[in-house]
Amino acid sequence: MQTTMLRRRFLASGAACLAAARLAAAPTRQNVLFISIDDLNDWVGSLNGHPQTRTPNLDRFAASGVNFTSAHCAAPLCNPSRVALMTGLRPSTSGVYDNSQPFRQSAKGRDAVTLTQHLLASGYTAIGSGKIFHGGFPDPQSWNDYYPDNKGRDVPPSPLPPAAARPLNGMPRTSHFDWGPIDNPDEDMGDFQVAEWVSRELGKKRDTPMFLACGMTRPHLPWYVPKKYFDMFPLDSIVLPTVKNDDLADVPP
């Protein structure tokens, strides 16, 4: 018994020493690339969320790291979920439950320290582009620089079909729940412009550690995308997702 205890203590001490040695050998402040993809769900190849998913780049990215297969958003809406992610305050604490609520106007959110503000205070440079915070609430104090505009527009605009042609899916009063092909190249899409800007920033040498945020808006609706992507999935080949008839039965009042 004593031998077993000594062995356990030796192994624990050895593991602690090894962890300390690795920590000492590693750079004290790593650069961080933070990628957010709106409404992606588990429809990527590495998570097998849908049989027709084609995501080779994301699959290669996932293969080099770790997939957390039981991760959950704090709220089923963009704004409260993103507020929770960036501040650490759940909706029941921040009071932010809707997309129209600026979190800086809530009692708890007014003085909240965001993830990037914490890093800024630690000597980081924090820059980004795209949808990280929600819509018109980019929180300028959380960034050194933001593309295309830290004061209001956080996502470059994407082309829209002519108003007279909408809705493209033929469903009346569809609002932004619309989809259809457009005659524009990839380069015109807002997400492409975000990725290009982030790629350029990744290639720059800096004197300080960097937090670089890349916020992809798609696959959030509306799905107005170049025609070649619709051509990849003929209508008669589409596999519809399974919808349980009692899917809402376990939702509390």
Disulfide bonds with the S-S distance in Angstrom:
none
